[in-house]
Amino acid sequence: MKDSDMSFGLTEKELYDLICNNDELLIYDLRKKEEYAKGHIKKSILIQFDEKNLINASKSSKVVLVSKDEEQSKKVALSLRNQNIDAFYLIGGIKNWTRGLYCTNISYVGTGYP
């Protein structure tokens, strides 16, 4: 990984601190619906990446992208940063998150039901 990639990669602790202290934070989970239902970061939103929709939703907020490993989320974050969006990714992906995951009944995923 290049040093420039690290400038927008967040450790678990950095993301946790943001979650605790930033009400404007948007966390987008890029994984499959089934993976999200089995466990996701609290307040994260499952999305299928659509750059235009994501950009419209996030112009004024800090965005953090989470994927199974960091590769997909890093690529999406870089793409958004190229559009002047304040985007970051979780280093190591969801497998590096040890602060607890929230499970959801798969039939509720994508419905807006908590």
C-alpha positions in Angstrom: 0.0 0.0 0.0 1.3 3.4 -0.9 1.6 6.2 1.7 -0.9 8.3 -0.2 -3.4 5.4 0.2 -3.0 5.6 3.9 -4.0 9.2 4.0 -7.6 8.3 3.5 -7.6 4.8 5.2 -9.0 4.7 8.7 -8.0 2.3 11.4 -10.8 0.7 13.5 -10.1 3.2 16.4 -10.2 6.2 14.1 -13.6 5.0 12.6 -14.9 4.3 16.1 -14.0 7.8 17.3 -15.7 9.3 14.2 -18.9 7.3 14.9 -18.9 8.6 18.5 -18.2 12.2 17.6 -19.6 13.0 14.2 -23.3 13.1 13.6 -22.8 13.9 9.9 -20.8 10.7 9.3 -22.2 8.4 6.6 -21.0 4.8 6.6 -21.7 2.9 3.4 -21.4 -0.9 3.4 -20.6 -2.2 -0.1 -21.0 -5.9 0.7 -23.7 -8.3 -0.4 -27.1 -8.2 1.3 -26.5 -11.6 2.9 -23.1 -10.5 4.4 -24.6 -7.3 5.7 -27.4 -9.1 7.4 -25.0 -11.4 9.2 -23.2 -8.5 10.7 -22.5 -4.8 10.0 -21.2 -1.7 11.8 -23.9 0.2 13.7 -25.3 3.1 11.6 -23.9 1.7 8.4 -26.1 1.7 5.3 -26.1 -1.1 2.7 -25.7 0.2 -0.8 -24.9 -1.0 -4.2 -22.3 1.4 -5.5 -23.8 3.9 -7.9 -21.3 6.8 -8.0 -23.9 9.5 -9.0 -26.3 8.5 -6.1 -23.5 8.3 -3.6 -22.1 11.7 -4.6 -25.5 13.4 -4.5 -26.1 12.0 -1.0 -22.7 12.9 0.4 -21.5 16.3 -0.7 -21.6 17.9 2.7 -20.7 14.8 4.9 -17.7 12.7 5.7 -18.2 9.3 4.0 -16.6 6.0 5.1 -16.8 3.0 2.9 -16.7 -0.6 4.2 -16.2 -3.8 2.2 -15.3 -7.4 2.9 -11.6 -6.5 2.5 -10.4 -3.0 1.8 -9.9 -3.3 -1.9 -13.4 -2.4 -3.1 -13.9 0.3 -0.5 -10.5 1.9 -1.2 -11.3 2.1 -5.0 -14.7 3.6 -4.3 -13.2 6.1 -1.8 -10.5 7.1 -4.3 -13.2 7.6 -6.9 -15.2 9.8 -4.6 -12.1 11.8 -3.5 -11.5 12.5 -7.2 -15.0 14.1 -7.1 -14.0 16.3 -4.1 -16.0 14.1 -1.6 -14.5 13.7 1.8 -14.3 9.9 1.5 -12.4 7.3 3.5 -12.3 3.5 3.8 -11.8 1.1 6.7 -8.3 -0.4 6.6 -8.6 -4.2 6.3 -12.3 -4.1 5.7 -15.1 -5.4 7.9 -12.9 -8.3 9.1 -10.7 -5.7 11.0 -13.8 -4.4 12.9 -13.8 -5.9 16.4 -16.1 -3.6 18.2 -19.2 -5.6 17.6 -21.5 -6.2 14.7 -25.2 -5.7 14.4 -27.2 -8.4 12.8 -30.4 -7.8 10.8 -33.1 -10.2 9.6 -32.3 -10.5 5.9 -35.9 -9.8 4.9 -35.5 -6.3 6.4 -32.3 -5.4 4.6 -32.8 -2.5 2.2 -36.3 -1.6 3.6 -35.1 1.1 6.0 -36.3 -1.0 9.0 -33.7 -0.8 11.8 
